[in-house]
Amino acid sequence: MLEIRPTCENCNKALPNNSNEAMICTFECTYCTDCVALLIEVCPNCGGGFEKRPIRPTHLLNKYPVSTIQVYKPVNIEAHVKKLNSK
Protein backbone atom coordinates (compact mmCIF):
# COMPACT_ATOMS: atom_id res chain seq x y z
CA MET A 1 0.00 0.00 0.00
CA LEU A 2 1.30 3.45 -0.89
CA GLU A 3 2.31 5.78 1.94
CA ILE A 4 0.88 8.89 0.20
CA ARG A 5 3.55 11.24 1.54
CA PRO A 6 2.31 14.76 2.37
CA THR A 7 4.91 17.01 0.72
CA CYS A 8 7.36 17.40 -2.15
CA GLU A 9 10.82 16.17 -1.17
CA ASN A 10 12.51 19.05 -2.99
CA CYS A 11 10.45 22.19 -2.33
CA ASN A 12 8.30 20.96 0.59
CA LYS A 13 5.08 21.96 -1.21
CA ALA A 14 1.98 20.42 0.36
CA LEU A 15 0.73 17.42 -1.62
CA PRO A 16 -2.38 16.18 0.15
CA ASN A 17 -4.01 12.90 -0.79
CA ASN A 18 -6.25 14.55 -3.40
CA SER A 19 -3.44 16.49 -5.11
CA ASN A 20 -3.18 16.21 -8.88
CA GLU A 21 0.39 17.54 -8.68
CA ALA A 22 1.93 14.60 -6.79
CA MET A 23 4.36 12.39 -8.69
CA ILE A 24 6.14 9.28 -7.38
CA CYS A 25 8.92 6.94 -8.48
CA THR A 26 8.95 3.18 -7.87
CA PHE A 27 10.32 3.77 -4.35
CA GLU A 28 7.60 6.35 -3.57
CA CYS A 29 9.96 9.31 -3.62
CA THR A 30 7.41 12.11 -3.87
CA TYR A 31 7.77 15.33 -5.84
CA CYS A 32 5.43 17.98 -7.23
CA THR A 33 5.02 18.31 -10.99
CA ASP A 34 7.08 21.53 -11.04
CA CYS A 35 10.07 19.84 -9.40
CA VAL A 36 9.72 16.74 -11.59
CA ALA A 37 10.07 19.02 -14.61
CA LEU A 38 13.21 20.60 -13.11
CA LEU A 39 14.59 17.09 -12.46
CA ILE A 40 14.03 16.21 -16.14
CA GLU A 41 11.60 13.49 -14.99
CA VAL A 42 14.39 11.41 -13.40
CA CYS A 43 14.34 10.63 -9.67
CA PRO A 44 17.51 11.96 -8.03
CA ASN A 45 17.43 9.14 -5.48
CA CYS A 46 17.03 6.03 -7.63
CA GLY A 47 17.36 7.23 -11.22
CA GLY A 48 13.92 5.95 -12.15
CA GLY A 49 11.04 7.77 -13.80
CA PHE A 50 7.96 9.34 -12.27
CA GLU A 51 4.26 8.58 -12.53
CA LYS A 52 1.22 10.44 -11.24
CA ARG A 53 0.48 9.37 -7.67
CA PRO A 54 -2.99 7.85 -7.34
CA ILE A 55 -5.56 9.40 -5.01
CA ARG A 56 -6.72 7.15 -2.19
CA PRO A 57 -10.54 6.99 -2.13
CA THR A 58 -12.01 9.09 0.66
CA HIS A 59 -14.01 6.19 2.10
CA LEU A 60 -10.73 4.30 2.77
CA LEU A 61 -8.84 7.10 4.52
CA ASN A 62 -9.97 6.10 8.02
CA LYS A 63 -8.98 2.47 7.55
CA TYR A 64 -5.82 3.30 5.53
CA PRO A 65 -4.62 6.76 6.55
CA VAL A 66 -2.04 8.64 4.51
CA SER A 67 1.43 9.32 5.88
CA THR A 68 2.12 12.39 8.01
CA ILE A 69 5.90 11.97 7.80
CA GLN A 70 7.54 14.68 5.71
CA VAL A 71 10.64 13.80 3.70
CA TYR A 72 12.46 17.03 2.87
CA LYS A 73 15.73 16.57 0.98
CA PRO A 74 16.24 19.52 -1.40
CA VAL A 75 18.05 18.49 -4.58
CA ASN A 76 20.97 20.35 -6.10
CA ILE A 77 19.19 20.67 -9.45
CA GLU A 78 22.26 21.92 -11.31
CA ALA A 79 24.35 18.92 -10.15
CA HIS A 80 21.49 16.53 -10.94
CA VAL A 81 21.11 17.85 -14.50
CA LYS A 82 24.87 17.84 -15.02
CA LYS A 83 25.01 14.19 -13.89
CA LEU A 84 22.20 13.28 -16.31
CA ASN A 85 23.92 15.08 -19.19
CA SER A 86 27.22 13.29 -18.55
CA LYS A 87 25.68 9.84 -19.07
C-alpha positions in Angstrom: 0.0 0.0 0.0 1.3 3.5 -0.9 2.3 5.8 1.9 0.9 8.9 0.2 3.6 11.2 1.5 2.3 14.8 2.4 4.9 17.0 0.7 7.4 17.4 -2.2 10.8 16.2 -1.2 12.5 19.0 -3.0 10.5 22.2 -2.3 8.3 21.0 0.6 5.1 22.0 -1.2 2.0 20.4 0.4 0.7 17.4 -1.6 -2.4 16.2 0.2 -4.0 12.9 -0.8 -6.2 14.6 -3.4 -3.4 16.5 -5.1 -3.2 16.2 -8.9 0.4 17.5 -8.7 1.9 14.6 -6.8 4.4 12.4 -8.7 6.1 9.3 -7.4 8.9 6.9 -8.5 9.0 3.2 -7.9 10.3 3.8 -4.3 7.6 6.3 -3.6 10.0 9.3 -3.6 7.4 12.1 -3.9 7.8 15.3 -5.8 5.4 18.0 -7.2 5.0 18.3 -11.0 7.1 21.5 -11.0 10.1 19.8 -9.4 9.7 16.7 -11.6 10.1 19.0 -14.6 13.2 20.6 -13.1 14.6 17.1 -12.5 14.0 16.2 -16.1 11.6 13.5 -15.0 14.4 11.4 -13.4 14.3 10.6 -9.7 17.5 12.0 -8.0 17.4 9.1 -5.5 17.0 6.0 -7.6 17.4 7.2 -11.2 13.9 6.0 -12.2 11.0 7.8 -13.8 8.0 9.3 -12.3 4.3 8.6 -12.5 1.2 10.4 -11.2 0.5 9.4 -7.7 -3.0 7.9 -7.3 -5.6 9.4 -5.0 -6.7 7.1 -2.2 -10.5 7.0 -2.1 -12.0 9.1 0.7 -14.0 6.2 2.1 -10.7 4.3 2.8 -8.8 7.1 4.5 -10.0 6.1 8.0 -9.0 2.5 7.5 -5.8 3.3 5.5 -4.6 6.8 6.6 -2.0 8.6 4.5 1.4 9.3 5.9 2.1 12.4 8.0 5.9 12.0 7.8 7.5 14.7 5.7 10.6 13.8 3.7 12.5 17.0 2.9 15.7 16.6 1.0 16.2 19.5 -1.4 18.0 18.5 -4.6 21.0 20.4 -6.1 19.2 20.7 -9.5 22.3 21.9 -11.3 24.4 18.9 -10.2 21.5 16.5 -10.9 21.1 17.8 -14.5 24.9 17.8 -15.0 25.0 14.2 -13.9 22.2 13.3 -16.3 23.9 15.1 -19.2 27.2 13.3 -18.6 25.7 9.8 -19.1 
